[in-house]
Protein backbone atom coordinates (compact mmCIF):
# COMPACT_ATOMS: atom_id res chain seq x y z
CA UNK A 1 0.00 0.00 0.00
CA UNK A 2 1.33 3.43 -0.93
CA UNK A 3 0.50 7.09 -0.43
CA UNK A 4 3.79 8.61 -1.57
CA UNK A 5 3.52 10.95 -4.53
CA UNK A 6 4.81 9.59 -7.83
CA UNK A 7 3.95 5.94 -7.13
CA UNK A 8 1.51 5.65 -10.05
CA UNK A 9 4.17 7.10 -12.38
CA UNK A 10 6.63 4.48 -11.14
CA UNK A 11 4.11 1.70 -11.75
CA UNK A 12 3.65 2.79 -15.35
CA UNK A 13 7.33 3.43 -16.03
CA UNK A 14 8.50 0.06 -14.67
CA UNK A 15 5.96 -2.00 -16.60
CA UNK A 16 7.87 -4.04 -19.19
CA UNK A 17 6.94 -6.97 -21.46
CA UNK A 18 3.23 -6.31 -21.07
CA UNK A 19 0.69 -8.50 -22.83
CA UNK A 20 -2.19 -6.06 -22.37
CA UNK A 21 -3.20 -2.92 -20.48
CA UNK A 22 -6.61 -2.01 -19.06
CA UNK A 23 -7.35 1.31 -17.36
CA UNK A 24 -10.41 2.50 -15.48
CA UNK A 25 -10.22 6.15 -14.40
CA UNK A 26 -12.87 8.71 -13.61
CA UNK A 27 -10.69 11.63 -14.73
CA UNK A 28 -8.04 11.79 -17.43
CA UNK A 29 -5.74 14.48 -18.81
CA UNK A 30 -2.98 15.22 -21.30
CA UNK A 31 -0.52 14.15 -18.61
CA UNK A 32 -2.16 10.73 -18.36
CA UNK A 33 -2.19 10.41 -22.14
CA UNK A 34 1.57 10.92 -22.24
CA UNK A 35 2.12 8.24 -19.57
CA UNK A 36 -0.03 5.83 -21.57
CA UNK A 37 1.70 6.60 -24.87
CA UNK A 38 5.15 5.98 -23.40
CA UNK A 39 4.03 2.73 -21.77
CA UNK A 40 2.35 1.47 -24.95
CA UNK A 41 5.33 2.38 -27.13
CA UNK A 42 7.82 0.79 -24.75
CA UNK A 43 5.84 -2.46 -24.64
CA UNK A 44 4.95 -2.40 -28.35
CA UNK A 45 1.26 -2.90 -27.57
CA UNK A 46 -1.18 -2.81 -30.45
CA UNK A 47 -4.45 -0.92 -30.18
CA UNK A 48 -6.50 -4.09 -29.57
CA UNK A 49 -4.41 -4.85 -26.45
CA UNK A 50 -5.25 -1.57 -24.70
CA UNK A 51 -8.61 -0.57 -23.22
CA UNK A 52 -9.55 2.49 -21.21
CA UNK A 53 -12.84 3.26 -19.46
CA UNK A 54 -13.70 6.88 -18.61
CA UNK A 55 -16.49 8.72 -16.85
CA UNK A 56 -18.75 11.02 -18.88
CA UNK A 57 -17.04 14.05 -17.31
CA UNK A 58 -13.50 12.64 -17.55
CA UNK A 59 -12.17 16.01 -18.70
CA UNK A 60 -13.95 19.37 -19.05
CA UNK A 61 -11.11 21.29 -20.64
CA UNK A 62 -10.34 19.52 -23.93
CA UNK A 63 -12.22 16.17 -24.01
CA UNK A 64 -12.58 15.93 -27.79
CA UNK A 65 -8.83 16.32 -28.38
CA UNK A 66 -8.02 13.72 -25.74
CA UNK A 67 -10.51 11.22 -27.16
CA UNK A 68 -9.08 11.65 -30.66
CA UNK A 69 -5.58 10.90 -29.39
CA UNK A 70 -6.73 7.99 -27.23
CA UNK A 71 -8.54 6.35 -30.13
CA UNK A 72 -5.24 6.12 -31.99
CA UNK A 73 -3.71 3.88 -29.32
CA UNK A 74 -6.59 2.15 -27.50
CA UNK A 75 -10.18 1.00 -27.46
CA UNK A 76 -11.93 3.78 -25.60
CA UNK A 77 -15.19 3.56 -23.65
CA UNK A 78 -17.33 6.12 -21.84
CA UNK A 79 -19.15 4.55 -18.87
CA UNK A 80 -22.56 6.16 -19.30
CA UNK A 81 -24.99 3.83 -17.49
CA UNK A 82 -23.24 4.17 -14.14
CA UNK A 83 -21.52 7.00 -12.30
CA UNK A 84 -17.91 5.90 -12.69
CA UNK A 85 -15.64 6.75 -9.77
CA UNK A 86 -13.20 3.82 -9.82
CA UNK A 87 -9.46 4.07 -10.51
CA UNK A 88 -8.05 0.69 -11.54
CA UNK A 89 -4.92 -0.13 -13.55
CA UNK A 90 -4.47 -3.69 -14.82
CA UNK A 91 -1.12 -4.75 -16.23
CA UNK A 92 -1.28 -8.20 -17.81
CA UNK A 93 2.05 -9.99 -18.32
CA UNK A 94 2.76 -13.36 -19.89
CA UNK A 95 2.89 -15.14 -16.54
CA UNK A 96 0.84 -12.93 -14.19
CA UNK A 97 -1.59 -10.04 -13.83
CA UNK A 98 -0.78 -7.05 -11.66
CA UNK A 99 -3.46 -4.60 -10.53
CA UNK A 100 -3.14 -1.22 -8.85
CA UNK A 101 -6.19 0.53 -7.46
CA UNK A 102 -7.09 3.32 -5.10
CA UNK A 103 -7.91 7.02 -5.30
CA UNK A 104 -5.51 8.21 -8.03
CA UNK A 105 -6.90 9.29 -11.40
CA UNK A 106 -4.65 9.25 -14.46
CA UNK A 107 -3.97 12.99 -14.26
CA UNK A 108 -1.03 15.08 -13.17
CA UNK A 109 -2.72 15.70 -9.83
CA UNK A 110 -3.40 11.99 -9.32
CA UNK A 111 0.17 11.09 -10.22
CA UNK A 112 2.19 13.90 -8.66
CA UNK A 113 0.25 16.52 -6.78
CA UNK A 114 -2.52 15.10 -4.62
CA UNK A 115 -2.45 13.02 -1.48
CA UNK A 116 -3.58 9.66 -2.90
CA UNK A 117 -3.78 6.07 -1.65
CA UNK A 118 -2.81 3.18 -3.96
CA UNK A 119 -2.76 -0.56 -3.40
CA UNK A 120 -0.75 -2.80 -5.71
CA UNK A 121 -1.06 -6.58 -5.85
CA UNK A 122 -0.40 -9.58 -8.03
CA UNK A 123 -3.55 -11.51 -8.86
CA UNK A 124 -3.47 -15.27 -8.51
CA UNK A 125 -6.93 -15.42 -10.01
CA UNK A 126 -8.08 -12.55 -12.28
CA UNK A 127 -11.68 -13.75 -12.59
CA UNK A 128 -13.23 -11.09 -10.36
CA UNK A 129 -11.28 -8.20 -11.83
CA UNK A 130 -12.33 -9.33 -15.31
CA UNK A 131 -15.95 -9.43 -14.15
CA UNK A 132 -15.56 -5.78 -13.10
CA UNK A 133 -14.07 -4.83 -16.48
CA UNK A 134 -16.88 -6.62 -18.29
CA UNK A 135 -19.42 -4.79 -16.13
CA UNK A 136 -17.80 -1.45 -17.04
CA UNK A 137 -17.87 -2.35 -20.71
CA UNK A 138 -21.54 -3.34 -20.61
CA UNK A 139 -22.30 0.01 -18.94
CA UNK A 140 -20.39 1.91 -21.62
CA UNK A 141 -20.61 3.41 -25.06
CA UNK A 142 -17.60 2.81 -27.28
CA UNK A 143 -16.12 6.11 -28.40
CA UNK A 144 -16.76 6.87 -32.06
CA UNK A 145 -16.32 9.90 -34.28
CA UNK A 146 -19.90 10.86 -33.40
CA UNK A 147 -19.14 10.80 -29.68
CA UNK A 148 -16.02 12.90 -30.21
CA UNK A 149 -17.95 15.44 -32.26
CA UNK A 150 -20.64 15.65 -29.56
CA UNK A 151 -17.96 16.56 -27.01
CA UNK A 152 -16.42 19.03 -29.46
CA UNK A 153 -19.73 20.85 -29.84
CA UNK A 154 -19.73 21.44 -26.08
CA UNK A 155 -16.18 22.84 -25.99
CA UNK A 156 -17.08 26.46 -25.19
CA UNK A 157 -19.56 25.52 -22.44
CA UNK A 158 -17.13 23.00 -20.95
CA UNK A 159 -14.28 25.48 -20.87
CA UNK A 160 -16.47 28.02 -19.10
CA UNK A 161 -17.36 25.33 -16.56
CA UNK A 162 -13.65 24.57 -16.17
CA UNK A 163 -12.84 28.23 -15.45
CA UNK A 164 -15.77 28.50 -13.05
CA UNK A 165 -14.67 25.40 -11.12
CA UNK A 166 -11.11 26.71 -11.01
CA UNK A 167 -12.25 30.06 -9.65
CA UNK A 168 -14.41 28.44 -6.95
CA UNK A 169 -11.58 26.09 -5.96
CA UNK A 170 -9.25 29.07 -5.55
CA UNK A 171 -11.84 30.88 -3.43
CA UNK A 172 -12.24 27.86 -1.17
CA UNK A 173 -8.45 27.47 -0.88
CA UNK A 174 -8.19 31.12 0.17
CA UNK A 175 -10.35 30.36 3.21
CA UNK A 176 -7.41 28.34 4.50
CA UNK A 177 -4.80 30.96 3.66
CA UNK A 178 -3.75 29.59 0.28
CA UNK A 179 -3.99 32.30 -2.40
CA UNK A 180 -1.94 30.46 -5.04
CA UNK A 181 -3.91 30.36 -8.32
CA UNK A 182 -2.70 26.82 -8.99
CA UNK A 183 -0.14 24.22 -7.95
CA UNK A 184 2.59 22.83 -10.16
CA UNK A 185 0.80 19.50 -10.56
CA UNK A 186 -2.26 21.17 -12.12
CA UNK A 187 -0.60 21.65 -15.51
CA UNK A 188 1.95 19.86 -17.66
CA UNK A 189 4.24 22.74 -18.70
CA UNK A 190 7.21 20.63 -19.75
CA UNK A 191 7.12 21.85 -23.35
CA UNK A 192 5.71 25.33 -22.75
CA UNK A 193 7.49 28.67 -23.27
CA UNK A 194 6.49 29.96 -19.84
CA UNK A 195 6.98 27.49 -16.97
CA UNK A 196 5.61 27.15 -13.45
CA UNK A 197 8.32 29.35 -11.94
CA UNK A 198 7.30 32.23 -14.22
CA UNK A 199 3.69 32.15 -13.07
CA UNK A 200 4.66 31.52 -9.45
CA UNK A 201 6.73 34.73 -9.56
CA UNK A 202 3.42 36.58 -9.94
CA UNK A 203 1.50 34.68 -7.24
CA UNK A 204 0.07 36.88 -4.44
CA UNK A 205 2.72 35.62 -2.00
CA UNK A 206 5.48 37.06 -4.22
CA UNK A 207 3.88 40.23 -5.56
CA UNK A 208 5.25 42.56 -2.87
CA UNK A 209 8.69 40.89 -2.70
CA UNK A 210 11.46 43.45 -3.37
CA UNK A 211 14.38 41.02 -3.02
CA UNK A 212 17.05 40.59 -5.69
CA UNK A 213 16.19 36.92 -6.38
CA UNK A 214 12.57 37.83 -7.08
CA UNK A 215 13.72 40.76 -9.19
CA UNK A 216 15.81 38.36 -11.30
CA UNK A 217 12.81 36.08 -11.80
CA UNK A 218 10.79 39.05 -13.08
CA UNK A 219 13.66 40.00 -15.37
CA UNK A 220 13.61 36.47 -16.75
CA UNK A 221 9.93 36.84 -17.63
CA UNK A 222 10.70 40.17 -19.30
CA UNK A 223 13.44 38.50 -21.33
CA UNK A 224 11.04 35.88 -22.66
CA UNK A 225 8.49 38.56 -23.48
CA UNK A 226 11.12 40.47 -25.45
CA UNK A 227 11.55 37.45 -27.75
CA UNK A 228 7.83 37.57 -28.48
CA UNK A 229 7.92 41.35 -28.90
CA UNK A 230 10.72 41.10 -31.47
CA UNK A 231 8.41 38.98 -33.62
CA UNK A 232 5.44 41.32 -33.19
CA UNK A 233 7.04 44.76 -33.63
CA UNK A 234 7.38 44.72 -37.46
CA UNK A 235 3.86 43.32 -37.82
CA UNK A 236 2.30 45.88 -35.46
CA UNK A 237 4.12 48.83 -37.00
CA UNK A 238 2.13 48.10 -40.15
CA UNK A 239 -1.00 48.46 -38.00
CA UNK A 240 0.30 51.79 -36.61
CA UNK A 241 0.77 50.26 -33.17
CA UNK A 242 3.97 51.03 -31.27
CA UNK A 243 5.89 50.16 -28.13
CA UNK A 244 6.97 52.81 -25.63
CA UNK A 245 9.83 54.70 -27.29
CA UNK A 246 12.14 54.09 -24.32
CA UNK A 247 13.42 50.51 -24.08
CA UNK A 248 13.55 50.72 -20.28
CA UNK A 249 9.77 51.20 -20.34
CA UNK A 250 9.08 48.36 -22.79
CA UNK A 251 7.24 46.35 -20.14
CA UNK A 252 5.18 47.32 -17.15
CA UNK A 253 7.25 47.93 -14.02
CA UNK A 254 9.08 44.95 -12.51
CA UNK A 255 9.29 46.19 -8.93
CA UNK A 256 6.58 47.05 -6.37
CA UNK A 257 5.93 50.79 -6.42
CA UNK A 258 3.32 53.52 -6.32
CA UNK A 259 2.06 52.88 -9.87
CA UNK A 260 1.27 49.18 -9.28
CA UNK A 261 -0.03 49.57 -5.71
CA UNK A 262 3.21 48.05 -4.43
CA UNK A 263 2.64 44.65 -6.00
CA UNK A 264 3.75 43.01 -9.26
CA UNK A 265 0.88 40.72 -10.18
CA UNK A 266 1.41 40.88 -13.92
CA UNK A 267 3.99 41.95 -16.49
CA UNK A 268 2.80 43.36 -19.79
CA UNK A 269 3.98 44.86 -23.07
CA UNK A 270 1.88 47.57 -24.67
CA UNK A 271 1.27 48.56 -28.29
CA UNK A 272 -0.39 51.87 -28.95
CA UNK A 273 0.13 55.44 -30.07
CA UNK A 274 3.37 56.70 -31.57
CA UNK A 275 5.70 58.85 -29.46
CA UNK A 276 4.61 61.97 -31.39
CA UNK A 277 0.95 61.30 -30.65
CA UNK A 278 1.56 60.67 -26.97
CA UNK A 279 3.66 63.77 -26.43
CA UNK A 280 1.25 65.96 -28.39
CA UNK A 281 -1.74 64.76 -26.38
CA UNK A 282 0.10 64.91 -23.07
CA UNK A 283 0.97 68.54 -23.74
CA UNK A 284 -2.61 69.25 -24.83
CA UNK A 285 -3.99 67.76 -21.60
CA UNK A 286 -1.39 69.33 -19.35
CA UNK A 287 0.74 66.22 -18.86
CA UNK A 288 3.73 67.50 -20.83
CA UNK A 289 6.10 67.42 -17.86
CA UNK A 290 5.57 63.66 -17.68
CA UNK A 291 6.48 63.00 -21.30
CA UNK A 292 9.60 61.05 -20.45
CA UNK A 293 8.42 59.09 -17.43
CA UNK A 294 6.76 55.69 -17.28
CA UNK A 295 3.23 57.02 -16.84
CA UNK A 296 3.23 59.11 -20.03
CA UNK A 297 2.48 56.10 -22.26
CA UNK A 298 0.21 54.19 -19.90
CA UNK A 299 -2.27 57.08 -19.74
CA UNK A 300 -3.27 56.14 -23.29
CA UNK A 301 -5.33 53.17 -24.47
CA UNK A 302 -3.30 50.38 -25.99
CA UNK A 303 -3.22 46.77 -27.06
CA UNK A 304 -1.41 44.62 -24.55
CA UNK A 305 -0.25 41.10 -23.82
CA UNK A 306 0.62 40.10 -20.30
CA UNK A 307 1.95 37.26 -18.21
CA UNK A 308 -0.32 36.95 -15.19
CA UNK A 309 -0.36 34.57 -12.25
CA UNK A 310 -2.70 32.10 -13.96
CA UNK A 311 -1.76 32.31 -17.63
CA UNK A 312 -1.37 34.76 -20.52
CA UNK A 313 -3.77 37.53 -21.48
CA UNK A 314 -4.19 39.53 -24.69
CA UNK A 315 -6.46 42.49 -25.02
CA UNK A 316 -7.28 46.15 -25.16
CA UNK A 317 -6.30 48.14 -22.08
CA UNK A 318 -8.49 51.22 -22.31
CA UNK A 319 -8.06 53.25 -19.13
CA UNK A 320 -5.84 53.43 -16.09
CA UNK A 321 -7.52 54.52 -12.87
CA UNK A 322 -6.63 58.23 -13.08
CA UNK A 323 -5.92 60.80 -15.84
CA UNK A 324 -6.73 58.32 -18.63
CA UNK A 325 -6.72 60.26 -21.91
CA UNK A 326 -9.07 57.96 -23.82
CA UNK A 327 -11.62 57.54 -21.03
CA UNK A 328 -12.73 61.15 -21.40
CA UNK A 329 -12.67 60.89 -25.18
CA UNK A 330 -14.95 57.84 -25.23
CA UNK A 331 -17.41 59.23 -22.70
CA UNK A 332 -17.65 62.41 -24.80
CA UNK A 333 -18.23 60.55 -28.07
CA UNK A 334 -19.87 57.25 -27.13
CA UNK A 335 -23.41 58.32 -28.02
CA UNK A 336 -22.39 59.49 -31.51
CA UNK A 337 -20.27 56.39 -32.05
CA UNK A 338 -22.61 53.88 -30.42
CA UNK A 339 -23.71 52.04 -33.58
CA UNK A 340 -20.17 51.90 -34.91
CA UNK A 341 -18.96 50.45 -31.61
CA UNK A 342 -21.80 47.93 -31.46
CA UNK A 343 -21.00 46.73 -34.98
CA UNK A 344 -17.38 46.17 -34.03
CA UNK A 345 -18.44 44.30 -30.90
CA UNK A 346 -20.62 42.01 -33.01
CA UNK A 347 -17.57 41.14 -35.13
CA UNK A 348 -15.59 39.84 -32.13
CA UNK A 349 -18.27 37.46 -30.88
CA UNK A 350 -16.74 34.04 -30.37
CA UNK A 351 -13.25 35.40 -29.64
CA UNK A 352 -13.74 34.96 -25.85
CA UNK A 353 -13.15 38.56 -24.79
CA UNK A 354 -14.45 39.93 -21.49
CA UNK A 355 -14.44 43.60 -20.45
CA UNK A 356 -13.51 44.28 -16.83
CA UNK A 357 -14.05 47.25 -14.54
CA UNK A 358 -11.26 46.68 -12.03
CA UNK A 359 -10.44 48.21 -8.66
CA UNK A 360 -6.64 48.07 -8.72
CA UNK A 361 -6.19 49.51 -5.26
CA UNK A 362 -8.15 46.68 -3.68
CA UNK A 363 -7.34 44.09 -6.38
CA UNK A 364 -10.90 43.11 -7.25
CA UNK A 365 -13.12 42.96 -10.31
CA UNK A 366 -16.23 45.11 -9.96
CA UNK A 367 -18.15 44.48 -13.18
CA UNK A 368 -17.71 42.38 -16.32
CA UNK A 369 -19.20 42.26 -19.80
CA UNK A 370 -18.88 38.98 -21.72
CA UNK A 371 -18.80 39.73 -25.44
CA UNK A 372 -19.67 36.14 -26.36
CA UNK A 373 -22.81 35.79 -24.28
CA UNK A 374 -24.21 39.29 -23.73
CA UNK A 375 -26.11 41.47 -26.19
CA UNK A 376 -23.73 43.89 -27.99
CA UNK A 377 -26.44 46.55 -27.74
CA UNK A 378 -26.06 46.47 -23.95
CA UNK A 379 -22.37 47.37 -23.93
CA UNK A 380 -22.98 51.11 -24.31
CA UNK A 381 -25.07 51.31 -21.15
CA UNK A 382 -22.65 48.97 -19.35
CA UNK A 383 -19.73 51.27 -20.14
CA UNK A 384 -21.52 54.52 -19.33
CA UNK A 385 -22.82 53.15 -16.02
CA UNK A 386 -19.62 51.52 -14.75
CA UNK A 387 -16.52 53.11 -16.28
CA UNK A 388 -15.25 56.02 -14.23
CA UNK A 389 -12.17 57.58 -12.65
CA UNK A 390 -10.60 55.51 -9.90
CA UNK A 391 -11.04 52.19 -11.72
CA UNK A 392 -9.16 50.49 -14.53
CA UNK A 393 -11.11 49.52 -17.63
CA UNK A 394 -10.01 46.86 -20.12
CA UNK A 395 -10.97 43.79 -22.14
CA UNK A 396 -8.92 40.60 -22.33
CA UNK A 397 -8.72 37.11 -23.76
CA UNK A 398 -7.23 34.68 -21.24
CA UNK A 399 -5.17 31.53 -21.89
CA UNK A 400 -4.47 28.86 -19.27
CA UNK A 401 -0.78 28.01 -18.66
CA UNK A 402 -1.03 24.79 -20.69
CA UNK A 403 -2.90 26.34 -23.63
CA UNK A 404 -1.84 24.85 -26.96
CA UNK A 405 -0.86 28.34 -28.20
CA UNK A 406 1.80 28.79 -25.48
CA UNK A 407 4.39 26.34 -26.82
CA UNK A 408 6.95 28.81 -28.19
CA UNK A 409 7.59 32.51 -28.76
CA UNK A 410 6.37 31.97 -32.32
CA UNK A 411 3.06 30.34 -31.41
CA UNK A 412 2.40 32.95 -28.73
CA UNK A 413 3.14 35.78 -31.15
CA UNK A 414 0.74 34.22 -33.65
CA UNK A 415 -2.23 34.17 -31.25
CA UNK A 416 -1.42 37.69 -30.02
CA UNK A 417 -1.31 38.97 -33.60
CA UNK A 418 -4.67 37.35 -34.34
CA UNK A 419 -6.40 38.77 -31.27
CA UNK A 420 -4.97 42.26 -31.80
CA UNK A 421 -6.03 42.23 -35.46
CA UNK A 422 -9.55 41.28 -34.41
CA UNK A 423 -9.65 44.12 -31.87
CA UNK A 424 -8.10 46.81 -34.04
CA UNK A 425 -11.33 48.24 -35.54
CA UNK A 426 -12.84 48.60 -32.07
CA UNK A 427 -9.62 50.14 -30.75
CA UNK A 428 -9.61 52.76 -33.50
CA UNK A 429 -13.24 53.63 -32.67
CA UNK A 430 -12.75 54.26 -28.96
CA UNK A 431 -9.29 55.86 -28.94
CA UNK A 432 -8.30 59.46 -29.70
CA UNK A 433 -5.51 59.48 -32.29
CA UNK A 434 -4.48 62.90 -33.65
CA UNK A 435 -3.63 63.17 -37.31
CA UNK A 436 -0.33 64.75 -38.29
Buried (B, 14 or more C-beta within 10 A) or exposed (E): EBEEBEBBBEBBEEBEEBBBBBBBBBBBBBBBBBBBBEBBEBBEBEEEBBBBBBBBBBBBBBBBBBBBBBBEBBBBBBBBEBEBEBBBBBBBBEEEBBBBBBBBBBBBBBBBBBEBEBEBEEBEEBEEBBEBBEEBBEBBBEBEEEBBEEBBEEBEEBBBBBBEEBEEEBEEBEEEEEEBBBBBBBBBBEEBBBBBEBBBBBBBEBBEBEEEEBBEBBEBBBEBBBBBBEBBBEBBEEBBBBBBBEEEBBBBBBEBEEBBBEBBBBBBBBBBBBBEBBBBBBEEEEBEEBBEEBBBBBBBBBBBBBBBBBBBBBBBBBBBBEBBBBBBBBBEBBEEBBEBBBEBBEBBEEBBBBBBBBEBEEEEEEBBBEBEEBEBEEBBEBBBEBBEEEBBBBBBBBBBBBBEBBEBBEBBBBBBBBBBEBBBBBBEBBBBBEEE
